[in-house]
Amino acid sequence: MTEPWLRGPVPGVPPLLQPVAHALLMSQEDVARAVDGLTPEQVWQSPGGSATVGFHVAHLSGATDRLFTYARGDSLTPEQRATLATEARLSEVRPALEDLVTKWNQTIDIAIAQLRATKEESLIDPREVGRDRLPSNVLGLLFHAAEHASRHTGQVVTTAKLVRTVGA
């Protein structure tokens, strides 16, 4: 299958934000392929002490949501802070993979909608990140969301391959 960046522009997304949209869509597709057929045990297996597939999929949703919130110029909601706190103990809670993937897909849909609504002239508008209000800008946050998603997607793909070989 042709990768998203080779399929042409994502409709409605400004030209300068196409790479962000393409990276997020690539992540969405790669995660879906990587986790297909994993058992619940495999989703929460931690080969060599690494983070689990389940953690990475949940973190993809939470982190992308948080970064896009900051890009809008908003602060995190209490619900987003609770999601962040829950990420630290996902291996105890062990949500179903289907729920994690559904949430990731919803996060992508919301992110693409936000990209469509983002004006290119706002890309260098300053933004603050976190409680310490660290400096960034709209483009920096959106780019980081894309590269962060790509990084964790690679970890999903690799960890899924590892857990499939354990006990095989």
C-alpha positions in Angstrom: 0.0 0.0 0.0 1.2 3.5 -0.8 2.2 5.5 2.2 0.0 8.6 3.1 2.7 11.1 2.0 2.6 9.6 -1.5 -1.2 9.8 -1.8 -1.3 13.5 -2.3 -2.6 16.2 -0.1 -5.0 15.5 2.8 -8.1 17.4 1.8 -8.5 20.7 3.6 -5.2 20.6 5.5 -3.0 23.7 4.8 0.1 23.0 2.6 2.6 23.7 5.4 0.8 21.2 7.7 0.6 18.4 5.2 3.7 16.6 6.7 2.0 16.6 10.1 -1.2 15.1 8.7 0.8 12.5 6.7 2.9 11.5 9.7 -0.2 11.1 11.9 -2.0 9.0 9.2 1.1 6.9 8.7 1.2 6.3 12.4 -2.5 5.3 12.5 -2.0 2.8 9.7 1.2 1.3 11.1 -0.3 0.9 14.6 -3.3 -0.9 13.1 -1.1 -3.3 11.2 1.3 -3.9 14.0 -1.3 -4.8 16.7 -3.5 -6.9 14.5 -4.0 -10.3 16.1 -2.1 -9.6 19.3 -3.5 -11.4 22.3 -4.2 -9.5 25.5 -1.2 -11.1 27.1 1.0 -9.9 24.2 -0.4 -6.3 24.5 0.8 -6.1 28.1 4.0 -8.1 27.8 7.2 -6.1 28.6 10.1 -7.8 26.7 13.4 -6.9 28.4 11.6 -4.5 30.7 10.5 -2.3 27.7 7.2 -0.4 27.7 4.3 -2.5 26.5 2.4 -2.2 23.2 -0.6 -1.1 25.3 1.3 1.7 26.9 2.6 3.0 23.6 -0.9 3.0 22.0 -2.5 4.7 24.9 0.4 7.2 25.1 0.0 8.0 21.4 -3.5 9.2 22.1 -2.8 11.1 25.3 0.3 12.8 24.2 -1.1 13.8 20.8 -4.2 15.2 22.5 -2.1 17.2 24.9 0.2 18.6 22.3 -2.7 19.7 20.1 -4.3 21.3 23.1 -1.2 23.4 23.7 -1.1 24.2 20.0 -4.6 25.7 20.3 -3.3 27.8 23.1 -5.4 26.0 25.7 -4.3 24.5 29.1 -4.9 20.9 29.9 -8.3 20.0 31.4 -8.6 17.9 34.6 -9.6 15.0 32.4 -6.4 15.3 30.3 -4.3 15.5 33.5 -6.1 12.3 34.8 -5.3 10.6 31.5 -1.6 11.5 31.9 -1.6 10.1 35.5 -3.3 6.9 34.3 -0.6 6.3 31.6 1.9 5.6 34.4 -0.2 2.6 35.6 -1.7 1.2 32.4 -0.1 -2.2 33.0 -2.2 -2.5 36.1 -5.4 -1.3 34.5 -4.9 -3.1 31.2 -7.5 -1.6 29.0 -8.6 -3.7 26.0 -6.5 -3.2 22.8 -9.6 -2.5 20.8 -10.5 0.4 23.1 -6.9 1.8 22.9 -6.9 1.6 19.1 -10.4 3.2 18.9 -9.2 6.1 21.0 -6.1 6.5 18.8 -8.2 6.6 15.7 -10.5 9.2 17.3 -7.5 11.2 18.3 -6.3 11.2 14.7 -9.7 12.3 13.4 -9.7 15.2 15.9 -6.1 16.2 15.1 -6.8 16.2 11.4 -9.8 18.4 12.0 -7.7 20.8 14.0 -5.0 20.9 11.3 -7.7 21.8 8.8 -8.8 24.7 11.0 -5.2 26.0 11.6 -4.3 29.0 9.6 -0.8 29.0 8.2 -0.3 32.6 9.4 -0.7 31.4 13.0 2.2 28.8 12.8 4.7 31.0 14.5 2.3 32.3 17.2 3.8 31.7 20.6 2.5 28.9 22.8 3.3 27.8 26.3 3.7 24.2 27.3 2.9 22.6 30.7 2.8 24.0 34.2 6.2 25.6 33.7 4.8 27.4 30.6 7.8 26.5 28.5 8.0 28.5 25.2 7.1 27.0 21.9 4.9 27.9 19.0 2.0 26.4 17.0 4.3 24.8 14.4 6.7 23.5 16.9 3.9 21.7 18.8 2.3 20.3 15.7 5.7 19.1 14.4 6.5 17.6 17.7 3.2 15.8 17.8 4.0 14.2 14.4 7.5 13.2 15.3 6.5 11.9 18.7 3.8 9.8 17.1 6.3 8.4 14.7 8.7 7.5 17.5 6.1 5.7 19.6 4.7 4.0 16.5 8.1 2.6 15.8 8.1 1.3 19.4 4.7 -0.3 18.9 5.9 -2.0 15.7 9.1 -3.3 17.3 7.5 -4.4 20.5 4.7 -6.2 18.7 7.3 -8.1 16.7 9.1 -9.1 19.9 6.1 -10.3 21.8 5.0 -12.4 18.8 8.3 -14.3 18.9 8.4 -14.8 22.7 7.2 -18.4 23.3 6.8 -19.0 19.6 
